[in-house]
Amino acid sequence: MPEIRGGFHSFPEAVQFFRRKVNVPSAQWDDLLHAEHASGFMVAGVTRMAVLDDIRTAVDAAIADGETLEDFRKRFRQIVAKHGWPGGAGGDSEAGFNWRTKVIYHTNLRTAYMAGRWEKLKTFPYLRYQHNTQKNPREDHKAWDGKIIPTNDPWWQTHYPPNGWGCRCSVTGVSEARLRTLGGRPDAAPGTGAGEPPPEWAYHVGTGARSMAAAESFGQKVMTLPEAWRTAVLEDAQRRQVDWMQDWQQLVDSLNHQIQSNSVRATGSAQPVGFLTSGETAGLAQAGVAVSNALIVAGDDTIIHVLRSSKLGEREELRALFVEQAKAIPRWRSEGQFVSLLDMTQRHPKLLVVRKLADGRYMRMVIALDDARKYNRSRLIVNAVDTVELSTLDALRRLPVIDGSWE
């Protein structure tokens, strides 16, 4: 990817990657590492959410609308003037300011660009590394230029660009037919020189955007934040309904369609549904229930079980209700249209998230807290949705409320 001198030519996948992120306060640049950046937006040293939100808006304008580095710097100066951030914007010098804004601008644009491109590139059997010449090229990156390596080669997991601060390298897709015209054989994956890529850049920004392991790591990181920061992140997550929640809706629709066509089969995949709320984490802590992860996840096997449960029988109207409510979980969680209960009657505590439906019935989502599950061949510790079902108010009122309140 050449240096961005004019406007950034955006595309939907790049915008979606950036808008998947939750705002995260940070003390230093490595508070988030590797694919955790696919879930969290941070600017080193920014601890106030209002400042972070304004910087995020400025970055979003660059990615979505093609605003230039100079446009970004104008916005950044306004943010500094509005919030007061002496020293944090690059020190007192103009050179420091220019360096800091360039790093923020280019890092976010390049990672969004390459993550977005991956959605297209992953369909090719081979990828060709493309080094883009600059004033001070990295010798290893130059040596990788033109190498055609199978897309599924592990080498890409640590060498998919960008491969360092200021790296402008890119990748192009190569088909089988194109490979034949170029000689017919892919290259062997190169070795790695000392420090290239730097450890903080040795990850695949494309696969990280859809990685459940990375999402698990981010959910764990959120729970280790200072209490005030953790509360701010969880409240931002509920308010924002980050874009990966649209993937949840698409998964529910897809599995429902497969059920109706009698072609459904669980593959062991999973999808984030959302995060615990700050009220839920506080209520769990007060009850003495420790959770290590803020992420809520549902496996495709759970969704299939819910939608074709024998309890539904042939009542298609009830199945349609479950589909509608399952897809709406992120929205009604965001809008506070629920009551969270704690069930301590079983060996492992469970969270029950309850919503009153328009017809007066109650639907509950049962979540196993800090549960070990195997998704996509990886064993993860997450808050896993066990089921979604109808329930009576009398049965629900026997359990203590830890977030929200009954009408």
N, C-alpha and C positions, 0 to 999 in steps of 0.2 A: 504494500500500500504506500504510494508516494506521499511525500509531506503534504499536509493539508494547508494549502496557501489561500485558497478561496473558500467557497462554501462547501460543506460536506454533502455529497450526493447520497442521501439516505434511502432506505428501503424498509418495508414493514418489519422484516425479521430483526433488523438492528434496533429499531424502536422498541419492539416487543421485549428483546433481551434486556434493554435498560429499564423498562417499566416493570419488569419482574421484581425489581429490587426493593427492599425495605430500608429505610434510613437507619443508620447505626452510628451513634456517637463514638468517637475514638480518641485515644490519647496519643497514639503514634501510628506510623504508616503500616506496620505489620500486625495490627490488631485483627485484621482479616487476612487470610492467606489463601492462595490458589483459588479453587472453584467456589470458596465461600463468597468471593466477590460476585458470583452469579446471583446470589440471593440478597446481598447487602450493599448499599451505597454508603461509602464513607469518604471523608476528606481528613487526612491526618491532622489531628489536633483540634478538630471541630467537635465540641461537646454539646453545643446548644442546638436543639432541633430546629429552631427558627432559622438559624444561619444555614444549617445543612439543607433545609428545605428550599431556601432561596438559591443556593448553589446548585442544587439538583434541578431546579427550574431552568437555570441558565444552561446547564449541560444538556437537558432535554431539548431546549431550543436549538442547540447546535446539532444534535443527532437527528431530531425530527424535522427541523425547518431549514437546516443548512447554514446556520449562523456561523460566521467566521471567528477566528481567534480574536481579532480586534473587537468584534461584537461581544464576545464572551468577556473580554477584559473590561469593556464598558459596563456590562452588567455586574462584574465582580467589584469594580470600584463603587458602584451604587450600593452593593451589599455591605461592603466595608464601612461606607459612610452611614448606612442605615443602622447597623448593629454595633459598630465600633469594634474593630478587630486589629488594633495596632500590633505589628510584629507577626501576627498569624498569617498575614497575606504575603509573606515573603520578606519580612524585615522592613526597615525604613527606606531602603534603596529602591530605585526604579528597576535596577537589574534583578533584584530579589523578587520583586513583584512580577516581572515578566517571566522569570524562571518558574515561579510557583504556578502561575496561571497556565503557562504552556504545558507543564506536567499534567495538571488536572484535565485540561482540555484534550490533549492528545491521547492520554492514557484511556480516558473514557470513550473517546471516539473510536480508537483503534480496537479496543476490546469489543465494543458493540458491533463494529463493522465485521470483525473476523468471526464473532459468535453468530451474527446474522448470516454470513456467507456459508457457514457450516451447514445450515439447513438445506442448502442447495448442494454443497460439495459432498456431503455424506452419501449422496446417491451415486457418485462415481466410484469405480473400482480402484482408481489410482489418483494420487495427488502429486503435483509437481511443485517443488519449493521454488519460490521466486524472491530473490534478493533484490532489493531496490537500492541502487547506489546512492550514497550520500557522502558528505565531506569526510567523515571518519568511519568508514565501513568496518564492521567486525569481520575478522578474517574467517572465522568459522562459518558465519552466515554466508559469506561469499563462496566458501567451499561447498555449501549445501545447494547453491543456486543450480536449478535445472534438474536436480535429482527427482526421479519419478519413483515413488515408493507406494506399495499397496496401502489403501486407505485404512485397512484394519491392522496395519503394522503397529506394534506397541511404541515404536519410535515417535509417532505423532502425539502420543499422550504427554510427551515432555517437550516436543519441538514444534507443535502447531503454533504459528505466529499469533500475536507478537511474542518475541523471545528476548525481551529485555526492555529497559527504560529507553524510550525513543526509537525502538525497533520499528522499521517501516516495511518489513518483509511481508509477503503475502503467499497465497497458495492458489493454484488453478486446478480444476478437475481434468482428468484424462480418461477417456473411454477406452475400451478394448480396441476398437477400430483405430483410434488415434495412436495408441501405443504401437500397433503393428506398423504404422507409417513411420514411427520414430525409431524402429529397430526391433520391436517385438518383445523385448524383455525389460522388466522393471529393474531399478537399481537396488543394490543392497543398502540397508539403512546405514548411514555413516556413524562412526564413533563420535563421541562427545569430547570436545576440548575442555580444558580446565576452566570452570566457571561459566561455560556457555551451554545452555542458557543459565542465567543466575538462578539460584534455588527458588526465589520468590516468583519466578516466571516459568518454572518447569512444570507446566500443567496445560491441559487442553481446554481453552476457553469455550470451545463449541460443545464438546460432550459434557463439560461441567454445568452448562445451562440446563441440562436435563438429567443430571446425575442425582439419584436418590441418596447416594453416599455423601455427596456434597451438601445436599439439603439437610441431611441428618447432622453433619458437622456444623452447619450454620445454626441449626436449632439448639445444639449443645452450647455453642459459643454464646448465644443469646442468654442462656440460663446462667452463664458465668459472669455476666456483666454486673457492675454495681446496681443496686436495686433501682435507683432513680433512672439509670440508663435503660435497664431492662424494661421498666414500665413504659418508658418513652418509645422503645422499639416495638413493643407489643401493641401499644395504642396506635402507632403509625401503621402497623400491619393490618389492624382491624379497619382503620379509616381508609387505607389506600386500596385494599382489595387488589393486590399486585397481579400483573397480567397472567401469571401461571395458574391462577384460579380459573381462567377460561379453559385451560387444558382439562381441568376437572370436569367442567360441564360437557366438553367434547367427549371425554371418556365415558361418562354416564350415557350420553346419547348413542355412542358407538356400541356399547355393550347391550343396551336395550334393543337396538336394531338387530344385533346378532341373535339375541334371544328370540325375537319375533320371527326371525328367518331360520331358527333351529340350527344355527351355525356357531354358537358361542362356545368358547373354550378358554379357561383361565390360563394365562401365560406366566403368572408370577410377577406381573408388573404392578406398579403402585403409583399413586399420584398424591401430592400434598393437597390437603383440603384447607388448611389454614394453620393458625397458631393458637395456642392457649391465650386467653385474655389475661391482662394484668390482674383483673379481679379473681380469675381462677387460680393463678399462681399464688396470689396472696392467700386465698381461701385454703388451698391445699397446704401451704406452709403452716397456717394457723392450726390446721387439723393434724399436723405432724406427718404429712405425706410428702416425701421428697421426690421430685421429678428432675431428671437430668436433661430433658429435651423439651423445647417449646413447640416442636412441630407436631401437627396432627396429619396422619397419613391413612389412606384407604387403599387396600389391595383390590385388584380386579376380581379376585375370588369372592371377596366380601360383597362387592356390588352385584355380582351375578347371583349370589345367594339371596340377597335382599330382593332383587327384582323378579326372581322366578321361584321364590319361596312358596311352599305348599299352602302357606297361610293366605296367599293371594288367590290361589285357585285359578279359575277362569275369569275372574273379575277384572277385566281390562281397565275399568275406570279406577280401580284401586292401584293397579300397576302404574297408570298414568299419574296418579297422585304422588306415588313414591318417586317417580322420575322427576316430576316438577319440584318436589321438596328437596330431593337430593341435590339437584342442580343449583337450588337457591341457597344452600347452606352458607357459602361465603357471604352472600348478601345479607341474610338475616342475622348472621353473626356480626357483621359490620354495623348493622342498624340496632343492635342490642335487643332484638326480638326473641329472647330466649331466657331460660332459667337454667343454671348449672347446679347439679346435685352431685353429692359424693356418696357412693355406695361402698361401704366398708364391710358388708356382710359376707363377702367372698374372700378367698385366700389373698388375692391381689386386688387392691382398690381400683374402682372404675369410676370414670366421670360420665354422668348422664347429662346430655345437653337437650333440653326439652323446649319445644315450640308449640304454642296453641294454634291450631288451624282455624281457618275461617268458619268451618262448620261446627266448631266447639270441641272437636277431638284433639288429642295431644299426640305428637310424634316425638320420639326420643331417639337420639343418637348415642349409642353406648361405646365408650372409648376406654380401651385398656391402657392404663398409664405405664410409661416406661417399659413397654413390652418388647420382647425379642422376637422379631419377625424376619423372614427371609424373603427379600424382594429382589428381583433381577439378579439372582444368584449371590446376593450380598446379605449378610446377616446384620441387621440394624436394630438399634434400640430407639424406639419411637413411641409416640402415643397413637395407637392403632385403632381404627374404627372396627368394632366387632360386628355391629349390626345397626340397622335403622328400622324402627318398628312403631306401631301404634301402642298406646298405653292409656290406662285410666288415671284420672286425677287422684283418686284415693290411693292407688299404689305408689304414685310419685310423691305424695305429700308425706309419706313415711320417712323420706330421706332428707338429710340436712341440705339447705341451700348454701352454696359457697359463692355464687355470683348471680346477680339479678334478683328479681322478687316476683312472687305471685301477684296477680292482679287483685 
